[in-house]
Amino acid sequence: MSENQPLYALLFLTSLFSSACSQGTRFVHSAALDADGRYNIKWGFNESTITFEVEVETRGYIGFGLSPTGAMSSSDIVIGGVLNGSPYLMDCYTDSNRKVHKDALQSYQLLYGRENDTHTVLAFSRNLQTCDDNDKVITGSTVRVIWAFHEEDVGVSGPVYHGTNRGRKSLRLLNPGTSSRIPAGTAFFDLLNEEVPVPHKDTTYWCQIFKFPELKKKHHIIRIEPMIQKGHENLVHHILLYQCDSNLNKSEINRGHECYHPNMPDSFFTCETVLFAWAIGGEGFTYPPHAGMSIGTSIDPVYVQMEIHFDNPSLQRGIVDSSGLRLYYSPSLRRYDAGVIETGVWVSLYHMLPPGMQDYITEGHCTQECLQESLDGEMPSGIHVFAVLLHAHLAGRAIKARHFRQQVELQPLASDDQFDFNFQEFQPLSQERIILPGDSLITECRYNTKGRMNMTWGGLSTRDEMCLSYLLYYPRVNLARCESLPEITGQLKFIGVKEIQEPVITWPFVIKSPKKYSNLSFTEAMDKYKWTRKKGKAFNDIVRKLPMNVRCSKIGQDEWSIQGMIISPPELKSEQTSADVVACRNVSEIQCGHSMLLLLIACLLLILQTCLHL
């Protein structure tokens, strides 16, 4: 018996019995994978297994796969159909050249298949972790699902090329978002652009002020969803909703202007507290039954500013947009008022990424000091986080919202190891998490800048970068932003800057010495430095240890006293390990012989017992 045969036997039998259990799984989630609704999937999952039902407008074969990038190469795929009344399914994978191979370990189990005059339906299941190198581990992170179909079934020579009947869609299979179901007849109001001309430039932020409906008593907003103008799905990158000063003049209502522009009206600068955030690819968000956004009382938002980021890299002309948000509200009050805290890296040019880096890490701290000061006075028993939106731009590859208590790391609030810039939405937490006074948070972002020749700067454009996590929580406290930014002095020292020109009268400020950087702005000096991968890694190591500037802001324009203080990053203990790696390592250590047989029997009994309790 080869050293892999016991492992394969265990995995096969485990999959077989897990498949039997999974037939009882309800398909509680669904998605259309193509724009025309010809390819639809349903799925359900438990702690160990996921089950799919795929319905496609074809009488030929169906292809379904999990891809690391959204492309065909190096993907985990299944190909199946119904031929002469009999369903079939093959577990396959593709190599780096997109060639299809049959997997030696058939981890996908066919449950049933049928077809009629127009459609084919297949149901199949697999373990979330198969310990097969050709299978993708399914986690709570973003999954790039690829799909294809053909009018002919698979023949002796294999599947016929699918042509244009293919596509990709990013989903969170194990964390698929909130339900859109709300009580019938729920009142709503819209905040919409009115035919805003989109400039023919790469990046535009458009801001407009609205007034919430005048209500005689308190209500709760229970759902918010995007209203993206048809055809503008790739143009509208994100929408932020900010609370403004309640004393604005009525003349400001429905007034629009380009955000962050030198001529932007002063009233727009009073809108600083984030109420809601939506980003490209996301759907609407439904608040949990016990929390909602309060409107209608004296401390609730009256005026709001909607900020829409238009991403127009092809510099199209003549675009007019009327996108926005729809907010559903109810007089049936929930127990708690919800709020939003923005955490991560303070958006600034001081957040910089060297070019040519395969793996560069940025950390934005929501410090112990900020949470201690703000929560001690507001909510000493802590706040409950129920959803998180992780946000970065094009260079982002992975984001994690880490949580520490007494310097020891707990489970992350949220994480996405396969971050997709074109798919960002609030992730509801399966279990709400309590943030206590004195806890600390780190938003950790991993970037790839391999194809870039110059520095990537923190900023507003999608070609710039951000590293943010928005926490939806209750009960609402007076904390809007909890962020950090590494000090610039240490970053300049790395490239050899000795002195800057003072007083600082220009932005970005100008270097005085050494001579090779004289009269250059600090951004020009950073770009002039000859970066290598080794230097980039050394820079990364230094930046993560630099003293940092703390941002700790209240709702509105006030600040907690810790705001602006310079502190060093804390020394934290991380005790997190990968359950997937541990599970596979344990399986690979199984020995042959009687011990293997006993283990197989024990595993099967355990699985059967689990099935009986489902």
SEMIFI-797136 format. One record per residue (C-alpha): x, y, z; residue in three letters. Coordinates in steps of 0.001 Angstrom, whole numbers, always signed. Layout:
BEGIN
X | Y | Z | ALA
...
REM end
This chain:
BEGIN
+0 | +0 | +0 | MET
+1439 | +3397 | -993 | SER
+1769 | +6107 | +1654 | GLU
-1096 | +8089 | +57 | ASN
-3589 | +5236 | -245 | GLN
-4747 | +5320 | +3408 | PRO
-5291 | +9067 | +3105 | LEU
-7254 | +8671 | -143 | TYR
-9361 | +5905 | +1392 | ALA
-10208 | +8044 | +4397 | LEU
-11040 | +11068 | +2273 | LEU
-13169 | +9045 | -158 | PHE
-15232 | +7394 | +2562 | LEU
-15555 | +10673 | +4433 | THR
-16768 | +12393 | +1260 | SER
-19195 | +9544 | +559 | LEU
-20863 | +9738 | +3952 | PHE
-20697 | +13537 | +4031 | SER
-22506 | +13544 | +697 | SER
-25282 | +11456 | +2200 | ALA
-25574 | +13959 | +5005 | CYS
-25475 | +16918 | +2635 | SER
-28570 | +15739 | +762 | GLN
-30482 | +17147 | +3685 | GLY
-28843 | +20543 | +3253 | THR
-31305 | +23275 | +2290 | ARG
-30348 | +25519 | -608 | PHE
-30724 | +28762 | +1302 | VAL
-28490 | +30845 | -979 | HIS
-28681 | +31527 | -4698 | SER
-27063 | +33613 | -7429 | ALA
-27345 | +34193 | -11178 | ALA
-23827 | +33859 | -12581 | LEU
-24537 | +35547 | -15920 | ASP
-26323 | +38761 | -16830 | ALA
-29024 | +36957 | -18855 | ASP
-30042 | +34492 | -16144 | GLY
-29095 | +31411 | -18185 | ARG
-26746 | +30033 | -15503 | TYR
-28070 | +29904 | -11923 | ASN
-26773 | +28242 | -8768 | ILE
-28204 | +27446 | -5354 | LYS
-26143 | +26254 | -2426 | TRP
-26160 | +25336 | +1245 | GLY
-23460 | +24294 | +3681 | PHE
-22709 | +22996 | +7148 | ASN
-19502 | +22858 | +9200 | GLU
-17716 | +20511 | +6803 | SER
-19604 | +20222 | +3496 | THR
-21039 | +22419 | +776 | ILE
-23762 | +21348 | -1654 | THR
-24601 | +22991 | -4981 | PHE
-27507 | +22793 | -7373 | GLU
-26708 | +24221 | -10810 | VAL
-29451 | +24981 | -13343 | GLU
-28331 | +25980 | -16840 | VAL
-30157 | +26676 | -20090 | GLU
-28551 | +23827 | -22040 | THR
-29001 | +20142 | -22784 | ARG
-25251 | +19655 | -23068 | GLY
-22471 | +19755 | -20516 | TYR
-22084 | +22178 | -17609 | ILE
-18765 | +23438 | -16248 | GLY
-18441 | +24902 | -12757 | PHE
-15200 | +25862 | -11038 | GLY
-13297 | +27732 | -8358 | LEU
-10451 | +29891 | -9641 | SER
-7645 | +31727 | -7819 | PRO
-7909 | +34714 | -10198 | THR
-11151 | +34358 | -12121 | GLY
-9308 | +32902 | -15118 | ALA
-9323 | +29305 | -16347 | MET
-5741 | +28427 | -15382 | SER
-4966 | +26589 | -12113 | SER
-8658 | +26115 | -11336 | SER
-10642 | +23454 | -9501 | ASP
-13533 | +22445 | -11785 | ILE
-16310 | +19917 | -12276 | VAL
-17848 | +18998 | -15617 | ILE
-21151 | +17188 | -15843 | GLY
-24478 | +16761 | -17551 | GLY
-27223 | +14285 | -18344 | VAL
-26595 | +11872 | -21235 | LEU
-29323 | +9480 | -22397 | ASN
-31161 | +10031 | -19138 | GLY
-28146 | +9275 | -16912 | SER
-26372 | +12075 | -15011 | PRO
-22557 | +12195 | -14932 | TYR
-19977 | +14335 | -13111 | LEU
-16176 | +14517 | -13305 | MET
-13878 | +16194 | -10782 | ASP
-11153 | +17942 | -12813 | CYS
-8530 | +20643 | -12562 | TYR
-6640 | +22848 | -15001 | THR
-2905 | +23469 | -15127 | ASP
-1188 | +26824 | -15683 | SER
-1728 | +26400 | -19444 | ASN
-5522 | +25919 | -18952 | ARG
-5353 | +22251 | -19948 | LYS
-8053 | +20146 | -18286 | VAL
-7031 | +17035 | -16303 | HIS
-9174 | +14487 | -14473 | LYS
-8401 | +14573 | -10757 | ASP
-7030 | +11328 | -9308 | ALA
-9063 | +11984 | -6168 | LEU
-12723 | +12525 | -7079 | GLN
-13781 | +14847 | -4259 | SER
-17052 | +16050 | -5790 | TYR
-19978 | +13675 | -5307 | GLN
-22906 | +13644 | -7736 | LEU
-26246 | +13753 | -5901 | LEU
-28704 | +13923 | -8781 | TYR
-29193 | +15261 | -12283 | GLY
-32075 | +15853 | -14649 | ARG
-32912 | +17696 | -17831 | GLU
-35956 | +18847 | -19776 | ASN
-36388 | +20375 | -23217 | ASP
-34412 | +23518 | -22304 | THR
-32465 | +23114 | -19062 | HIS
-30077 | +20795 | -17253 | THR
-29944 | +20552 | -13459 | VAL
-27055 | +18997 | -11512 | LEU
-26589 | +18709 | -7754 | ALA
-23257 | +17804 | -6179 | PHE
-21352 | +18219 | -2941 | SER
-17821 | +18230 | -1580 | ARG
-15964 | +18813 | +1648 | ASN
-14881 | +22381 | +2326 | LEU
-11354 | +21062 | +2888 | GLN
-10460 | +17985 | +825 | THR
-6684 | +17982 | +1498 | CYS
-6258 | +17538 | -2265 | ASP
-3774 | +19978 | -3804 | ASP
-5924 | +20169 | -6943 | ASN
-8991 | +21313 | -4983 | ASP
-9462 | +24841 | -3664 | LYS
-10177 | +25139 | +51 | VAL
-13539 | +26858 | +533 | ILE
-13441 | +29431 | +3346 | THR
-15317 | +32567 | +4298 | GLY
-13127 | +34587 | +1925 | SER
-14162 | +35727 | -1538 | THR
-14391 | +32884 | -4059 | VAL
-14036 | +33531 | -7782 | ARG
-16549 | +31178 | -9350 | VAL
-16051 | +30405 | -13052 | ILE
-18713 | +28856 | -15258 | TRP
-19201 | +27504 | -18780 | ALA
-21612 | +25380 | -20774 | PHE
-22090 | +23856 | -24237 | HIS
-24995 | +22470 | -26232 | GLU
-23243 | +19094 | -26566 | GLU
-22490 | +16596 | -23815 | ASP
-18950 | +15418 | -23081 | VAL
-17828 | +12913 | -25665 | GLY
-15060 | +10313 | -25814 | VAL
-12485 | +12970 | -26685 | SER
-13545 | +15222 | -23819 | GLY
-15608 | +18427 | -23615 | PRO
-16013 | +20591 | -26713 | VAL
-14687 | +24150 | -26279 | TYR
-17413 | +26288 | -24735 | HIS
-16690 | +29441 | -26768 | GLY
-18331 | +32568 | -25387 | THR
-20613 | +30600 | -23028 | ASN
-18415 | +31295 | -20040 | ARG
-17845 | +33855 | -17301 | GLY
-16864 | +34553 | -13716 | ARG
-18480 | +35958 | -10606 | LYS
-17099 | +36643 | -7144 | SER
-19148 | +35298 | -4229 | LEU
-18739 | +34573 | -548 | ARG
-20031 | +31032 | -456 | LEU
-19760 | +30685 | +3325 | LEU
-20619 | +34298 | +4142 | ASN
-23065 | +35311 | +1441 | PRO
-24493 | +38514 | +2898 | GLY
-27828 | +39452 | +4371 | THR
-31272 | +38575 | +3123 | SER
-33096 | +41196 | +1083 | SER
-36413 | +40174 | +2612 | ARG
-38123 | +42889 | +4650 | ILE
-41793 | +43272 | +5641 | PRO
-44070 | +43960 | +2687 | ALA
-45081 | +47597 | +2422 | GLY
-42037 | +48936 | +4293 | THR
-41658 | +52657 | +3590 | ALA
-38556 | +53884 | +1817 | PHE
-36939 | +57006 | +402 | PHE
-34254 | +57454 | -2260 | ASP
-31119 | +59568 | -2310 | LEU
-30285 | +59851 | -6002 | LEU
-28085 | +61882 | -8285 | ASN
-30096 | +63822 | -10822 | GLU
-28346 | +63493 | -14177 | GLU
-24887 | +64382 | -12884 | VAL
-22393 | +64914 | -15754 | PRO
-19423 | +62627 | -15058 | VAL
-16147 | +64353 | -16067 | PRO
-13988 | +62602 | -18677 | HIS
-11198 | +61948 | -16187 | LYS
-9908 | +58921 | -14328 | ASP
-11383 | +59608 | -10885 | THR
-14224 | +61848 | -9753 | THR
-15765 | +62102 | -6296 | TYR
-19212 | +63722 | -6475 | TRP
-20918 | +64973 | -3317 | CYS
-24518 | +66012 | -2836 | GLN
-26413 | +67053 | +295 | ILE
-29865 | +65663 | +1066 | PHE
-32335 | +66073 | +3909 | LYS
-33865 | +63028 | +5537 | PHE
-37689 | +62863 | +5699 | PRO
-39238 | +64906 | +8516 | GLU
-40706 | +62405 | +10964 | LEU
-42859 | +63102 | +14033 | LYS
-41321 | +60251 | +15999 | LYS
-38335 | +57953 | +15996 | LYS
-37947 | +55352 | +13239 | HIS
-35261 | +52832 | +12360 | HIS
-33705 | +52374 | +8957 | ILE
-33686 | +48600 | +8495 | ILE
-32227 | +48153 | +5014 | ARG
-30060 | +50149 | +2572 | ILE
-29463 | +49106 | -1012 | GLU
-27671 | +50621 | -4016 | PRO
-29626 | +52077 | -6922 | MET
-27016 | +51918 | -9676 | ILE
-28077 | +53271 | -13044 | GLN
-28232 | +50451 | -15579 | LYS
-24999 | +50241 | -17532 | GLY
-23024 | +52102 | -14861 | HIS
-22162 | +49043 | -12742 | GLU
-18434 | +49453 | -13450 | ASN
-18507 | +53262 | -13284 | LEU
-19857 | +53674 | -9732 | VAL
-17055 | +52370 | -7514 | HIS
-18385 | +53213 | -4071 | HIS
-21004 | +55265 | -2234 | ILE
-20509 | +56720 | +1241 | LEU
-23210 | +58375 | +3304 | LEU
-22051 | +61004 | +5824 | TYR
-23916 | +62816 | +8597 | GLN
-23719 | +66625 | +8293 | CYS
-24213 | +69478 | +10737 | ASP
-27913 | +69645 | +11667 | SER
-27871 | +73452 | +11397 | ASN
-27223 | +73636 | +7672 | LEU
-29255 | +76099 | +5663 | ASN
-32145 | +74635 | +3685 | LYS
-30610 | +76154 | +565 | SER
-27962 | +73431 | +756 | GLU
-30501 | +70658 | +82 | ILE
-29898 | +68791 | -3160 | ASN
-26821 | +70904 | -3782 | ARG
-24087 | +68945 | -5558 | GLY
-20399 | +69625 | -6117 | HIS
-17189 | +67778 | -6851 | GLU
-15829 | +66541 | -3512 | CYS
-12436 | +67606 | -2153 | TYR
-12332 | +70431 | -4685 | HIS
-10820 | +73819 | -3681 | PRO
-14136 | +75520 | -4504 | ASN
-16321 | +73044 | -2609 | MET
-18790 | +74935 | -360 | PRO
-17800 | +75169 | +3306 | ASP
-21002 | +73412 | +4386 | SER
-19769 | +70207 | +2752 | PHE
-16848 | +70061 | +5194 | PHE
-19257 | +69598 | +8110 | THR
-20164 | +66120 | +6782 | CYS
-17586 | +63820 | +8361 | GLU
-19299 | +60979 | +10220 | THR
-19837 | +57850 | +8109 | VAL
-23378 | +56435 | +8353 | LEU
-23142 | +53759 | +5669 | PHE
-20712 | +52463 | +3053 | ALA
-21315 | +50498 | -131 | TRP
-18699 | +49421 | -2674 | ALA
-18650 | +47915 | -6153 | ILE
-20066 | +44423 | -6542 | GLY
-21939 | +44562 | -3254 | GLY
-25667 | +44230 | -2777 | GLU
-27866 | +45839 | -178 | GLY
-27525 | +45388 | +3576 | PHE
-30347 | +44420 | +5934 | THR
-29821 | +45239 | +9611 | TYR
-30331 | +42439 | +12160 | PRO
-33761 | +42302 | +13862 | PRO
-32479 | +43923 | +17056 | HIS
-30657 | +46954 | +15560 | ALA
-31216 | +49745 | +13058 | GLY
-30062 | +53237 | +12102 | MET
-32057 | +55738 | +14153 | SER
-33744 | +58684 | +12403 | ILE
-36306 | +61198 | +13619 | GLY
-34852 | +62254 | +17011 | THR
-32910 | +65380 | +17924 | SER
-29529 | +63612 | +17870 | ILE
-30150 | +61730 | +14627 | ASP
-29004 | +62771 | +11152 | PRO
-31047 | +65539 | +9516 | VAL
-28790 | +66451 | +6614 | TYR
-26571 | +63876 | +4931 | VAL
-23982 | +63987 | +2221 | GLN
-23845 | +61215 | -371 | MET
-20393 | +60758 | -1860 | GLU
-20151 | +58752 | -5084 | ILE
-16798 | +57701 | -6495 | HIS
-16867 | +57498 | -10295 | PHE
-14084 | +55334 | -11743 | ASP
-13597 | +56237 | -15422 | ASN
-10165 | +54898 | -16503 | PRO
-11088 | +54904 | -20205 | SER
-11933 | +58645 | -19941 | LEU
-15384 | +58285 | -21487 | GLN
-17212 | +61489 | -22410 | ARG
-20856 | +62414 | -22205 | GLY
-21774 | +60161 | -19265 | ILE
-24712 | +61335 | -17149 | VAL
-25436 | +59445 | -13914 | ASP
-28472 | +59163 | -11641 | SER
-27281 | +56491 | -9173 | SER
-27729 | +56525 | -5410 | GLY
-29187 | +54669 | -2436 | LEU
-32604 | +53441 | -1296 | ARG
-33273 | +53427 | +2467 | LEU
-36123 | +51416 | +4009 | TYR
-37417 | +52628 | +7400 | TYR
-39962 | +51467 | +9939 | SER
-41800 | +52865 | +13005 | PRO
-41435 | +49422 | +14630 | SER
-38351 | +50161 | +16698 | LEU
-35499 | +47776 | +17301 | ARG
-33814 | +47423 | +20681 | ARG
-30556 | +49162 | +19708 | TYR
-29385 | +52109 | +17634 | ASP
-26609 | +51061 | +15237 | ALA
-23493 | +53041 | +14361 | GLY
-20422 | +52840 | +12109 | VAL
-16756 | +53137 | +13072 | ILE
-14133 | +53658 | +10366 | GLU
-10879 | +51887 | +11281 | THR
-7611 | +51276 | +9457 | GLY
-5027 | +53567 | +7864 | VAL
-5791 | +57280 | +7837 | TRP
-6050 | +58141 | +4117 | VAL
-2897 | +60132 | +3313 | SER
+186 | +60309 | +1065 | LEU
+2119 | +59098 | +4121 | TYR
+615 | +55673 | +3391 | HIS
+2941 | +54534 | +601 | MET
+3771 | +51248 | -1138 | LEU
+7054 | +50668 | -3037 | PRO
+6831 | +49327 | -6604 | PRO
+7621 | +45761 | -7636 | GLY
+6430 | +44085 | -4423 | MET
+4777 | +40661 | -4480 | GLN
+3641 | +40940 | -887 | ASP
+3613 | +44266 | +975 | TYR
+1811 | +44603 | +4314 | ILE
+177 | +47717 | +5742 | THR
-1258 | +47967 | +9262 | GLU
-3794 | +50527 | +10455 | GLY
-4219 | +50618 | +14228 | HIS
-7365 | +51367 | +16197 | CYS
-5402 | +51774 | +19382 | THR
-6043 | +50617 | +22914 | GLN
-5812 | +54239 | +24029 | GLU
-8570 | +55403 | +21669 | CYS
-10956 | +52587 | +22550 | LEU
-10214 | +52989 | +26253 | GLN
-11003 | +56710 | +26272 | GLU
-14047 | +56583 | +24004 | SER
-15749 | +53458 | +25368 | LEU
-15002 | +54019 | +29067 | ASP
-17150 | +57128 | +29096 | GLY
-19706 | +55964 | +26552 | GLU
-20191 | +52210 | +26930 | MET
-17942 | +50517 | +29533 | PRO
-19679 | +47181 | +28881 | SER
-18502 | +47312 | +25271 | GLY
-20061 | +47509 | +21832 | ILE
-21301 | +44639 | +19633 | HIS
-19960 | +44439 | +16069 | VAL
-22374 | +42649 | +13708 | PHE
-20944 | +43369 | +10242 | ALA
-17680 | +44538 | +8652 | VAL
-16848 | +46058 | +5264 | LEU
-13208 | +45559 | +4237 | LEU
-11996 | +48149 | +1731 | HIS
-8913 | +48560 | -454 | ALA
-8195 | +49434 | -4081 | HIS
-6589 | +47745 | -7096 | LEU
-3335 | +46619 | -5435 | ALA
-5193 | +44956 | -2539 | GLY
-4930 | +41162 | -2314 | ARG
-6034 | +40327 | +1257 | ALA
-7507 | +42204 | +4225 | ILE
-8008 | +41179 | +7814 | LYS
-9650 | +43042 | +10706 | ALA
-7664 | +41706 | +13676 | ARG
-8838 | +41910 | +17288 | HIS
-6645 | +42013 | +20420 | PHE
-7484 | +41928 | +24109 | ARG
-4771 | +42485 | +26719 | GLN
-2244 | +42236 | +23842 | GLN
-3387 | +38694 | +22939 | VAL
-4966 | +38106 | +19526 | GLU
-8506 | +36782 | +19323 | LEU
-10232 | +35478 | +16208 | GLN
-10377 | +38144 | +13447 | PRO
-13546 | +40198 | +13233 | LEU
-13466 | +39599 | +9474 | ALA
-10955 | +38533 | +6851 | SER
-10694 | +38015 | +3114 | ASP
-7635 | +36158 | +1820 | ASP
-8853 | +36475 | -1782 | GLN
-9855 | +40143 | -1860 | PHE
-11513 | +41238 | -5108 | ASP
-11555 | +44969 | -5811 | PHE
-14728 | +44507 | -7871 | ASN
-16641 | +42749 | -5087 | PHE
-16918 | +44615 | -1798 | GLN
-19817 | +44525 | +631 | GLU
-20566 | +44294 | +4333 | PHE
-19883 | +40843 | +5759 | GLN
-22401 | +39913 | +8460 | PRO
-20680 | +38146 | +11354 | LEU
-21973 | +34675 | +12169 | SER
-21486 | +35580 | +15828 | GLN
-21511 | +39174 | +17050 | GLU
-18244 | +40311 | +18615 | ARG
-17875 | +42499 | +21706 | ILE
-15252 | +45270 | +21635 | ILE
-14316 | +46295 | +25171 | LEU
-12566 | +49430 | +26471 | PRO
-8839 | +48782 | +26170 | GLY
-9141 | +46329 | +23273 | ASP
-7248 | +47171 | +20091 | SER
-7812 | +46484 | +16411 | LEU
-5502 | +46238 | +13415 | ILE
-6709 | +46456 | +9829 | THR
-4045 | +44484 | +7959 | GLU
-3849 | +44828 | +4166 | CYS
-1650 | +42818 | +1812 | ARG
-805 | +44381 | -1537 | TYR
+824 | +43385 | -4808 | ASN
+2598 | +46159 | -6764 | THR
+4667 | +43915 | -9080 | LYS
+3539 | +45598 | -12291 | GLY
+4093 | +49166 | -11059 | ARG
+7135 | +51324 | -11766 | MET
+6528 | +54092 | -9193 | ASN
+5307 | +54397 | -5626 | MET
+1641 | +53779 | -4887 | THR
+227 | +56472 | -2623 | TRP
-2582 | +56515 | -153 | GLY
-5389 | +58500 | -1751 | GLY
-8774 | +58681 | -3392 | LEU
-8134 | +57257 | -6865 | SER
-8515 | +53535 | -7505 | THR
-4878 | +53653 | -8626 | ARG
-4065 | +55033 | -5162 | ASP
-4593 | +52825 | -2115 | GLU
-6665 | +52585 | +1024 | MET
-6700 | +50135 | +3923 | CYS
-9962 | +50483 | +5827 | LEU
-12517 | +48404 | +7684 | SER
-15951 | +49791 | +8488 | TYR
-17545 | +48256 | +11582 | LEU
-21330 | +48168 | +11944 | LEU
-22142 | +47886 | +15646 | TYR
-24550 | +48713 | +18492 | TYR
-25311 | +50480 | +20759 | PRO
-24238 | +53736 | +19070 | ARG
-21421 | +55645 | +20810 | VAL
-19617 | +58896 | +20095 | ASN
-16773 | +57383 | +18057 | LEU
-16596 | +57825 | +14293 | ALA
-12972 | +57103 | +13316 | ARG
-10266 | +55049 | +15001 | CYS
-7198 | +55010 | +12731 | GLU
-3454 | +55505 | +12537 | SER
-768 | +56691 | +10141 | LEU
+2976 | +55937 | +10273 | PRO
+5175 | +58966 | +10909 | GLU
+6809 | +60359 | +7761 | ILE
+10238 | +61093 | +9286 | THR
+11295 | +57454 | +9503 | GLY
+10054 | +56757 | +5975 | GLN
+12130 | +59644 | +4574 | LEU
+15167 | +58585 | +6586 | LYS
+15079 | +55188 | +4848 | PHE
+15791 | +56756 | +1445 | ILE
+18470 | +59064 | +2892 | GLY
+16583 | +62355 | +3353 | VAL
+18349 | +64545 | +5902 | LYS
+16420 | +67822 | +5925 | GLU
+13202 | +69301 | +4570 | ILE
+12550 | +72915 | +3618 | GLN
+10936 | +74845 | +6428 | GLU
+8566 | +76442 | +7020 | PRO
+6364 | +73974 | +5138 | VAL
+4367 | +76076 | +2666 | ILE
+3709 | +73575 | -136 | THR
+2077 | +70157 | -323 | TRP
+3673 | +67725 | -815 | PRO
+6481 | +69407 | +1151 | PHE
+9935 | +69892 | -404 | VAL
+13271 | +68243 | +461 | ILE
+16302 | +70419 | +1267 | LYS
+19109 | +67843 | +1575 | SER
+20921 | +65728 | +494 | PRO
+21722 | +67320 | -2848 | LYS
+20324 | +64474 | -4960 | LYS
+16831 | +65211 | -3557 | TYR
+17192 | +69001 | -3233 | SER
+14056 | +70929 | -4309 | ASN
+12136 | +67719 | -4965 | LEU
+8835 | +67082 | -3229 | SER
+8909 | +64109 | -899 | PHE
+6776 | +62166 | -3386 | THR
+9271 | +62870 | -6173 | GLU
+12146 | +61839 | -3891 | ALA
+10438 | +58547 | -3061 | MET
+9916 | +57852 | -6763 | ASP
+13546 | +58752 | -7566 | LYS
+14889 | +56203 | -5058 | TYR
+16013 | +52983 | -6784 | LYS
+13665 | +50437 | -5284 | TRP
+14361 | +46710 | -5337 | THR
+12352 | +43878 | -3823 | ARG
+14923 | +43559 | -1020 | LYS
+14796 | +47296 | -274 | LYS
+11004 | +47212 | -405 | GLY
+10877 | +44427 | +2185 | LYS
+13324 | +46296 | +4445 | ALA
+11183 | +49431 | +4098 | PHE
+8078 | +47426 | +4987 | ASN
+9727 | +46023 | +8134 | ASP
+10721 | +49518 | +9263 | ILE
+7363 | +51186 | +8537 | VAL
+5455 | +48633 | +10615 | ARG
+7604 | +49550 | +13649 | LYS
+7516 | +53336 | +13223 | LEU
+5724 | +55575 | +15719 | PRO
+2233 | +56376 | +14490 | MET
-135 | +59314 | +14539 | ASN
-3446 | +58393 | +16179 | VAL
-6810 | +59475 | +14815 | ARG
-9646 | +59171 | +17356 | CYS
-12624 | +61262 | +16222 | SER
-16065 | +61842 | +17655 | LYS
-19256 | +62159 | +15627 | ILE
-19120 | +65505 | +13862 | GLY
-15902 | +67508 | +14004 | GLN
-14940 | +66960 | +17635 | ASP
-12052 | +64726 | +18752 | GLU
-11119 | +62601 | +21722 | TRP
-8004 | +63815 | +23575 | SER
-5872 | +60965 | +22212 | ILE
-6330 | +62398 | +18669 | GLN
-3017 | +63497 | +17153 | GLY
-814 | +61806 | +19735 | MET
+2278 | +59939 | +18569 | ILE
+2629 | +56441 | +20012 | ILE
+4617 | +53343 | +19127 | SER
+2885 | +50226 | +17804 | PRO
+2109 | +47842 | +20679 | PRO
+3894 | +44544 | +21202 | GLU
+1138 | +42025 | +20539 | LEU
+984 | +38261 | +20856 | LYS
-529 | +36277 | +18016 | SER
-1695 | +32760 | +18797 | GLU
-3798 | +32132 | +15685 | GLN
-3163 | +29061 | +13521 | THR
-4756 | +27821 | +10321 | SER
-7331 | +25116 | +11093 | ALA
-7148 | +23915 | +7484 | ASP
-3390 | +23363 | +7643 | VAL
-3613 | +21632 | +11008 | VAL
-6401 | +19317 | +9810 | ALA
-4481 | +18219 | +6727 | CYS
-1251 | +17787 | +8646 | ARG
-2996 | +15525 | +11130 | ASN
-4471 | +13421 | +8339 | VAL
-1114 | +13076 | +6565 | SER
+437 | +11641 | +9727 | GLU
-1969 | +8678 | +9803 | ILE
-156 | +5360 | +9679 | GLN
-1141 | +2229 | +7767 | CYS
-2254 | -1097 | +9301 | GLY
-4703 | -1750 | +12082 | HIS
-4541 | +1806 | +13399 | SER
-5707 | +3040 | +9996 | MET
-8643 | +636 | +9960 | LEU
-9675 | +1639 | +13457 | LEU
-9485 | +5306 | +12503 | LEU
-11637 | +4736 | +9411 | LEU
-14291 | +2961 | +11492 | ILE
-14224 | +5692 | +14126 | ALA
-14544 | +8438 | +11484 | CYS
-17455 | +6684 | +9782 | LEU
-19276 | +6211 | +13074 | LEU
-18738 | +9875 | +13906 | LEU
-20073 | +10962 | +10516 | ILE
-23107 | +8701 | +10812 | LEU
-23785 | +10046 | +14286 | GLN
-23534 | +13610 | +12929 | THR
-25977 | +12755 | +10127 | CYS
-28527 | +11445 | +12587 | LEU
-28458 | +14776 | +14429 | HIS
-28796 | +16986 | +11341 | LEU
REM end
